[in-house]
Every structure is written in C-alpha cells, then in structure tokens.
C-alpha cells in the first residue's frame, strides 16, 4: 500500500470520474538527495496518475532539468505544478499529505475544469486586477483550516491570468517561514506587501489580492 490508502483511492477514482473535464498534468520536481519528502511526494503524484486516464504525471530532476524548472518558475523542491489547458499558475511546494492531500485533489479537479465556483462578486473583483499578483499561502499538514485558504488561492489563480498561487508547507521551508514571520497558519502573503492569517472568505481574499496589485 502506498501513501494513499486503498479505500481512499477508490473514493478518488469515483470523484475524478465524475468531476474531471480536461486532461491535467502533474509536473513534479524532485531531487532524491538532500530532499526529505521528495520521494514521498513523487509517489503521491504517480499514484494519483493511476486513478484516472486524464491525469498524467511528469517527474523532473530539479538540478538536471534546470531549464524545465525555470520554464515553470520552480525555485524549491519538492514542487508540483498543476497544468490544465494552460498553466494557471497553480503550485504546491512540499509534500501534499495530511490535510494538504485535499488541497492537491481540489487543485487537480479545478484545473481540469478550467473554471471555478467562485461567486460573481469575487470574479468581478478579480477583473479589476490589472497587474501581476503572486499569492503565497503557508500551511502545515496538520492544519484543518489550511485547505480552505489554499483552495481559494488556487481558484483565484485559475480565474485570473494576473494571479498565480503557491501553497508552501511551512515546516519544509523554515527559511521562508522565518522570512515571512509565519507564526500561525494559514498565513497568506500577497505581492510581498499584503498579508493576513486565517481562512478568509473568498470575497475578502479577492479584495486583498486587488489591494496587493496596486
């Protein structure tokens, strides 16, 4: 048995069969030496790819395939870029396990759809974003509120070409956690100048994104 239990795999098979629309690539960057969770992250990605024909896994070495990493804007590992009809800027850094497995699953489904269930109010706020916005959401694997914040960030990226969203597992990147003074999670940082802690509702999250764009 892999990291994903067999009963969970069966549930995911049904979920993916019902909800996936377009093909999704899970582009994973690893380095087997000096990367504690890389092999486990690769296993999760490859396991998900066995559950539905629309999910494909591509695994690259962060150092040997440096050009590919640069193409996807990957600067740390383990990393997963979730790519659909286009690159929506949806990224996960760190092992997507514990509560964060749900973040990966939701990202796969939403990227496959190429659209989200964000409210019309939220979408209208996003239309006002005219310059690039980079969202960082710091999470932990044991934080039950983190997947909600991560899902909203990813949905905002899917809905707006101006937005990209990184989910970062705090314990695997302690230097970043220190840099951004991550004491509580989810901690959201937008364009290095707007930040908040907690799972805000999507409208308020989008308002902060708009604020970060200026």
N, C-alpha and C positions, 0 to 999 in steps of 0.2 A: 504494500500500500504506500502511495506517495504522500505528500503533504496535504493533499486534498482528500478527505475520506471518501470511500466509495459511495456511501449514501448521498453525500453532498454532490458528487459527480453526477449521479442520476438526476438529482433535482436541477442541476445546472444544464444538463442535456435538454431537459424539457423546457427550461426557461429560455435557453438560446434558440431552440427550435421555434418557439412561439414569438420571440421578440427580435431576433437578428434580421436585418434587411439587406444591407450591402456587406461585402467582404471586409474583414478587419485584419490588419497586420499588427502583431505584437513584436515590435523591433526592440530586442533586448541587448543591452551592452554589459559585458561581463569581463572579469579578469580573474582567473582561478587562483592566482597567488595574491596574498595580502588583501583579500576581499572576503570578509567573513560570511556574508549572506548571498554572494553571487551564485553559487551552485544551487542553493535552495530556490532562489528567485528564478533561475533558468528552468528548474524542474516545474515550478508552478506555471510558468508561461507555456512550456511544452505540454504539460498536462491539459491546460485549457484548450490548446490547439487540437487535442484528440477528441474533444467533446462536440465539435461541430465543424463541418467542412468549410464554413465561411470564415473560420478563424485560422490564420496562418502565423506560425512563429518564425522569426528570423533572429538568429543569435550571432552577435559580433563580438570580437575581442576589442576592448576599449583602446588598447595600445596598437595592436597590429592593424586594426581597421580604423585608424585615426581619422581618415578622410570621411568615412561614413559617420563617425561620431560628430564630426564638425558639421556635416550636412544636416544632422538632426539637432544640432545645438546641445549635444550631451557633454557635460563637463565633470561628471562624477558618476560613480557606479556603486551598486547595481542600478541600472536605469531601464525604464520601459517607455517607449514612445508608442502610443496607440494611434494607428493611422487608418483612416477610412477612405472615402472617395478622395479626400485630400488630407493634408496634415493640418489638423485643427489646433495644434499647439498643446495637446493633452499629454502630460508626462507624469510618471511616478518614479521617485527616487527612493530606493530602499526596498526591502522585501515586503510585498503586499500580502501580509499574513495577519492572523488575528482579525481584528475588526477591519483592517485595511484590505483584506481579500474582497470585501464587499465593494470597496472603492474601485478596485480593478474591474470587477464584474460589471458594475454600473457604467464605468467608462467604456468598456467593450460594447455594451448594448447601445449606449447613447451615440457613440461614434459610428456604429453600424447604421443607426437611423439617420444620422446627419442632421438631426433636429432634436429639440428638447421639449419638455413640458413646462418650461418657464412661462410665467404669466405674461400677458400682453403688456402690462405695465413695466415689467422688468425688461422685456425686449425693446420697448420704446426708450427706456433709459439707456440701454446699450447702443442704440442708434445715434446717441449724442456723443459717443466715444469716437473721437476723430484722430487720435494719436495712439501709438502702441502702448499696451499695458501688460505688464508681467506680474502675475499673481504667484506668490509663494505661500503654500499652506503647510505649516509644520504640524505633524501629527505624531502619535505613538500608537503602537499596535494594541494597546490596552485601553484606548480612549473610545468610549462608546459614542461620543458626540462628534468625533472627527470625521467619520464617513459622510455625514450630512454636509459639513462645511466643504469637504473635498468634492463631493458631487456637485454642489452649486458652482464651485470654481471651474470645474471641468465643463459644466453646462454653459457657463458664460463664455468660455473659450470656443465652444462649438458654435454658439450663436453669433459670435462677433469675430470677424477677421482681424480685429485690432487687439484681441485678447489672447494670451497664452497662459496656461496654468500648470504650475509644478506642485506636486504633492511630495513632501520631503519627510521621511521618517527620522524624527529628531535624534534618537539615540545612535543612529548610524553615521550622523554627520555632526558631531559635537562642536566642531569649529564653527559651523553655520549657526547652530543653536546659540553659541556664545555671542557670535557677531550680532545676531538679531534679538539677543536677550530673551530667549524663549524660556519662560518660567512656567507658563500654563499653555495647554493646547485645547483646541486648535488655535494656533497663532497665525494670523494672516498678515502678510506684508505685500503692499501694492506699490510697485514702481519705487521702492526704496524710501517712500516718504509718507505713506498712509498705512497705518497698522491698527489691528484690533484683535481681541481674544474672544473666542466663542463662536458658536454656530448661529450667525445672524440669519434672519430670513432673507430670501433672495432679492427682494426689492432694496433692502438696506445694504446688502452686499454690493449690488449693482451701483447704488449711489456712491459707495466708497470707491468703486472702480472708476466711476466718472470723475470723482474728485482726484484720484491718482493720475488721471490722464492730463490734468492741467499743470 
